[in-house]
Amino acid sequence: MRNFYTVVLERMKSFSSSFETEPYETGWASEAMFFIRVHELSGKDVTFDAKVQVSVDGIEWIDEGTNFPIINKPGNCFIKVSHFGGWLRLRNMITGKEPNLKLTIHLVLKE
C-alpha cells in the first residue's frame, strides 16, 4: 500500500501580483502533483503562468522545467513531477492590467 499526503498551499486566496508558494519538503516522496483551481479571474488581458521550482535546502531555488499551460480563465488544471529532490514550490507570474485572481493550490505527494 502506498501512502499519500495532500498539502493546501493556498486556499481561496486573492492575488494581484506575482508570488511563490511556500516551500514544501518532499524528499520522502516519489511522485508529486500540483493542482491549481482558479475560482475567479478579472482584469484586462490577464494571464497566470506557474512553474515548478526545486531546491536542495529550501532556500535557493531553480526552475525544474515543468510548467503549467498559460492560464487565462477560471477552471482546474494539474501537472505531474517525478524528479524533484528535497523541496518543491511554484513560482507564479501574473500579468495584465488590474489583475485579480482567486486561487486554490494543492500539492499531492505519494511515497
N, C-alpha and C positions, 0 to 999 in steps of 0.2 A: 504494500500500500504506500502510495506517495503522499507526502504532506504538502500542503499549500498554505499560503498566507496572503491576505488582501490588505493593502495599505491605502487609506484615503489620504492623498497628498493635498488635495484642495476640495472643499465641499461647497457648492453653490456660491462661490466667491466671485466678485466682480473685479475685472481688470481693465485698465485703460492704457497701460504701457507694458513694455516687455518685462519679463521676470523669469526666474529659475525656481523650480520646485525645491523643497527641502531635500537634501541628500538622504539616501536610504542605504544602509549597509546590507549587501546582498551576496556576500561571499559564500554563504552556505547553500545558495540556490543554484539549480542547473538551468532553469528557464525563467524568463521574465516576460510579462506583457504589460504595456501601458494602455490604459483606456482613457479617452477624453470624451466627455459629453458637453457639448456646447448647448446650454439651455437658452441663451439669448445672445444675439449679436446685432449691434446697431452702430451707425456711423456711415460715412461715405467711403466706398472702396476699401473696406476693412478686410484684412487677411490675418490669419493666425498660422504661424509656422513653428512647429515643435520638433526639436532634435534631441536624440538621446545623447547624454554625456556620461563618461566613465571616469573613475578616479581610483587611484591606488590607496589614498589616505582620506578621502572625503573633503579635501581642502583644495587641491589643484585639479582642474577639470579639463578633459579632452573630448572633442566631438567623436562619438563612436562610429558614426556613419549611417545609422538608421534614422530616417526622418519620417514624420507623418506627411501625408499629402497636404498641400496647402488647404487650409480650412477657411471657407468664406460664407458659411451658413450654419444654422443650428443643426444638431444631429449627433450621432455617435460614431466613433472610429477607434481602431486599436492597431498596435504594432507588436511584433514579437522580437525579442532579443535573446540570443543564445550564448554569446561570449562576452562577458562584461566585467570580470574581475570582482573587486571588493565593494564598490559603491556605484549607485546609479542615481541620476536625476534627469529632468527635462529642462532644456533651455528653450524658452518660448518668446518668439518675436511677434509683436502686434504692430501692424502698420495700418495707415488710413487716416482719414480726417475724423476727429472726435470719436475714436473707437471706444466701445464698451462691450465687453464680453462677460457673461456669467458662465462659469465653468465648474465642472467636477472632474477631477483627475484621480484615477486609481492606478496602483501598481500591484500586479498579481505575481507572486513568486511560487515556484514549485521546486521541491527537492528532487 
